[in-house]
Amino acid sequence: MPFREINSKMVEATLAPGQKLFSQRGAMLAYRGEVSFTPNIQGGQGGLASMIGRRVAGEATPLMTVEGAGTVMFGHGGHHIQVINLSGDTLYVEADRLLAFDGTLQQGTMFMGSQGGVMGMVRGQVTGQGLFTTTLKGHGAVAVMAHGGVIELPITPGRDVHVDPQAYVAHHGEVRNKLSTAVGWRDMVGRGSGEAFQLELSGSGAVYVQASEEKL
């Protein structure tokens, strides 16, 4: 189910009978047709186990199930919206950045330490995003929120991408991440405070970076 971008801060989804999508509660702006909105108690297309995992992980952002026949417009807090289309791969994104996504996508939770080792755990402490991240896998579209717009940077073998952790939004593909330090890096080219950390991503895929170091 593709999302149509109305402008940089609003998207529209078209629902047909038998289709459904999930959205963050409070994100519906307007709709046409026979559309229903119900609180989601199973946490998306992952069932009860996925819901419990996200609650333990602190990734239980309230969702609602959207079904029926019609069109629905979404937006939230005036944040910029980026539509990401998945073709069987997995998107890694913080739960509070999810605006809406296809009901066909399988939702889960990943412990960042399992991908980035100790430095992956440190990343959660530095960014304030926690040690877990939400995963969405399959074929479908995802609308994510960010400050100041988003750019997609490709990640290819031998060409790693270094990102300010506060500007990181999401990534997909066969990507490894680790947090590295660089003395003076933050003072010279970063915009945050504290120690100089860089999020280093390698492999094959893409990373989405927002034009701000602000959290949602």
Secondary structure as a PSIPRED ss2 file (coil, helix, strand):
# PSIPRED VFORMAT (PSIPRED V4.0)

   1 M C   1.000  0.000  0.000
   2 P C   1.000  0.000  0.000
   3 F E   0.000  0.000  1.000
   4 R E   0.000  0.000  1.000
   5 E E   0.000  0.000  1.000
   6 I E   0.000  0.000  1.000
   7 N E   0.000  0.000  1.000
   8 S C   1.000  0.000  0.000
   9 K C   1.000  0.000  0.000
  10 M E   0.000  0.000  1.000
  11 V E   0.000  0.000  1.000
  12 E E   0.000  0.000  1.000
  13 A E   0.000  0.000  1.000
  14 T E   0.000  0.000  1.000
  15 L E   0.000  0.000  1.000
  16 A C   1.000  0.000  0.000
  17 P C   1.000  0.000  0.000
  18 G C   1.000  0.000  0.000
  19 Q C   1.000  0.000  0.000
  20 K E   0.000  0.000  1.000
  21 L E   0.000  0.000  1.000
  22 F E   0.000  0.000  1.000
  23 S E   0.000  0.000  1.000
  24 Q E   0.000  0.000  1.000
  25 R C   1.000  0.000  0.000
  26 G C   1.000  0.000  0.000
  27 A C   1.000  0.000  0.000
  28 M E   0.000  0.000  1.000
  29 L E   0.000  0.000  1.000
  30 A E   0.000  0.000  1.000
  31 Y E   0.000  0.000  1.000
  32 R E   0.000  0.000  1.000
  33 G E   0.000  0.000  1.000
  34 E E   0.000  0.000  1.000
  35 V E   0.000  0.000  1.000
  36 S E   0.000  0.000  1.000
  37 F E   0.000  0.000  1.000
  38 T E   0.000  0.000  1.000
  39 P E   0.000  0.000  1.000
  40 N C   1.000  0.000  0.000
  41 I C   1.000  0.000  0.000
  42 Q C   1.000  0.000  0.000
  43 G C   1.000  0.000  0.000
  44 G C   1.000  0.000  0.000
  45 Q C   1.000  0.000  0.000
  46 G C   1.000  0.000  0.000
  47 G H   0.000  1.000  0.000
  48 L H   0.000  1.000  0.000
  49 A H   0.000  1.000  0.000
  50 S H   0.000  1.000  0.000
  51 M H   0.000  1.000  0.000
  52 I H   0.000  1.000  0.000
  53 G H   0.000  1.000  0.000
  54 R H   0.000  1.000  0.000
  55 R H   0.000  1.000  0.000
  56 V H   0.000  1.000  0.000
  57 A H   0.000  1.000  0.000
  58 G C   1.000  0.000  0.000
  59 E C   1.000  0.000  0.000
  60 A C   1.000  0.000  0.000
  61 T C   1.000  0.000  0.000
  62 P C   1.000  0.000  0.000
  63 L E   0.000  0.000  1.000
  64 M E   0.000  0.000  1.000
  65 T E   0.000  0.000  1.000
  66 V E   0.000  0.000  1.000
  67 E E   0.000  0.000  1.000
  68 G E   0.000  0.000  1.000
  69 A E   0.000  0.000  1.000
  70 G E   0.000  0.000  1.000
  71 T E   0.000  0.000  1.000
  72 V E   0.000  0.000  1.000
  73 M E   0.000  0.000  1.000
  74 F E   0.000  0.000  1.000
  75 G C   1.000  0.000  0.000
  76 H C   1.000  0.000  0.000
  77 G C   1.000  0.000  0.000
  78 G C   1.000  0.000  0.000
  79 H C   1.000  0.000  0.000
  80 H E   0.000  0.000  1.000
  81 I E   0.000  0.000  1.000
  82 Q E   0.000  0.000  1.000
  83 V E   0.000  0.000  1.000
  84 I E   0.000  0.000  1.000
  85 N E   0.000  0.000  1.000
  86 L E   0.000  0.000  1.000
  87 S E   0.000  0.000  1.000
  88 G E   0.000  0.000  1.000
  89 D E   0.000  0.000  1.000
  90 T E   0.000  0.000  1.000
  91 L E   0.000  0.000  1.000
  92 Y E   0.000  0.000  1.000
  93 V E   0.000  0.000  1.000
  94 E C   1.000  0.000  0.000
  95 A H   0.000  1.000  0.000
  96 D H   0.000  1.000  0.000
  97 R H   0.000  1.000  0.000
  98 L E   0.000  0.000  1.000
  99 L E   0.000  0.000  1.000
 100 A E   0.000  0.000  1.000
 101 F E   0.000  0.000  1.000
 102 D E   0.000  0.000  1.000
 103 G C   1.000  0.000  0.000
 104 T C   1.000  0.000  0.000
 105 L C   1.000  0.000  0.000
 106 Q E   0.000  0.000  1.000
 107 Q E   0.000  0.000  1.000
 108 G E   0.000  0.000  1.000
 109 T E   0.000  0.000  1.000
 110 M E   0.000  0.000  1.000
 111 F E   0.000  0.000  1.000
 112 M H   0.000  1.000  0.000
 113 G H   0.000  1.000  0.000
 114 S H   0.000  1.000  0.000
 115 Q H   0.000  1.000  0.000
 116 G H   0.000  1.000  0.000
 117 G H   0.000  1.000  0.000
 118 V H   0.000  1.000  0.000
 119 M H   0.000  1.000  0.000
 120 G H   0.000  1.000  0.000
 121 M H   0.000  1.000  0.000
 122 V H   0.000  1.000  0.000
 123 R H   0.000  1.000  0.000
 124 G H   0.000  1.000  0.000
 125 Q H   0.000  1.000  0.000
 126 V H   0.000  1.000  0.000
 127 T H   0.000  1.000  0.000
 128 G C   1.000  0.000  0.000
 129 Q C   1.000  0.000  0.000
 130 G C   1.000  0.000  0.000
 131 L C   1.000  0.000  0.000
 132 F E   0.000  0.000  1.000
 133 T E   0.000  0.000  1.000
 134 T E   0.000  0.000  1.000
 135 T E   0.000  0.000  1.000
 136 L E   0.000  0.000  1.000
 137 K E   0.000  0.000  1.000
 138 G E   0.000  0.000  1.000
 139 H E   0.000  0.000  1.000
 140 G E   0.000  0.000  1.000
 141 A E   0.000  0.000  1.000
 142 V E   0.000  0.000  1.000
 143 A E   0.000  0.000  1.000
 144 V E   0.000  0.000  1.000
 145 M E   0.000  0.000  1.000
 146 A E   0.000  0.000  1.000
 147 H C   1.000  0.000  0.000
 148 G C   1.000  0.000  0.000
 149 G C   1.000  0.000  0.000
 150 V E   0.000  0.000  1.000
 151 I E   0.000  0.000  1.000
 152 E E   0.000  0.000  1.000
 153 L E   0.000  0.000  1.000
 154 P E   0.000  0.000  1.000
 155 I E   0.000  0.000  1.000
 156 T E   0.000  0.000  1.000
 157 P C   1.000  0.000  0.000
 158 G C   1.000  0.000  0.000
 159 R E   0.000  0.000  1.000
 160 D C   1.000  0.000  0.000
 161 V E   0.000  0.000  1.000
 162 H E   0.000  0.000  1.000
 163 V E   0.000  0.000  1.000
 164 D C   1.000  0.000  0.000
 165 P H   0.000  1.000  0.000
 166 Q H   0.000  1.000  0.000
 167 A H   0.000  1.000  0.000
 168 Y E   0.000  0.000  1.000
 169 V E   0.000  0.000  1.000
 170 A E   0.000  0.000  1.000
 171 H E   0.000  0.000  1.000
 172 H E   0.000  0.000  1.000
 173 G E   0.000  0.000  1.000
 174 E E   0.000  0.000  1.000
 175 V E   0.000  0.000  1.000
 176 R E   0.000  0.000  1.000
 177 N E   0.000  0.000  1.000
 178 K E   0.000  0.000  1.000
 179 L E   0.000  0.000  1.000
 180 S E   0.000  0.000  1.000
 181 T E   0.000  0.000  1.000
 182 A C   1.000  0.000  0.000
 183 V C   1.000  0.000  0.000
 184 G C   1.000  0.000  0.000
 185 W H   0.000  1.000  0.000
 186 R H   0.000  1.000  0.000
 187 D H   0.000  1.000  0.000
 188 M H   0.000  1.000  0.000
 189 V C   1.000  0.000  0.000
 190 G C   1.000  0.000  0.000
 191 R C   1.000  0.000  0.000
 192 G C   1.000  0.000  0.000
 193 S C   1.000  0.000  0.000
 194 G C   1.000  0.000  0.000
 195 E C   1.000  0.000  0.000
 196 A C   1.000  0.000  0.000
 197 F E   0.000  0.000  1.000
 198 Q E   0.000  0.000  1.000
 199 L E   0.000  0.000  1.000
 200 E E   0.000  0.000  1.000
 201 L E   0.000  0.000  1.000
 202 S E   0.000  0.000  1.000
 203 G E   0.000  0.000  1.000
 204 S E   0.000  0.000  1.000
 205 G E   0.000  0.000  1.000
 206 A E   0.000  0.000  1.000
 207 V E   0.000  0.000  1.000
 208 Y E   0.000  0.000  1.000
 209 V E   0.000  0.000  1.000
 210 Q E   0.000  0.000  1.000
 211 A C   1.000  0.000  0.000
 212 S C   1.000  0.000  0.000
 213 E C   1.000  0.000  0.000
 214 E C   1.000  0.000  0.000
 215 K C   1.000  0.000  0.000
 216 L C   1.000  0.000  0.000
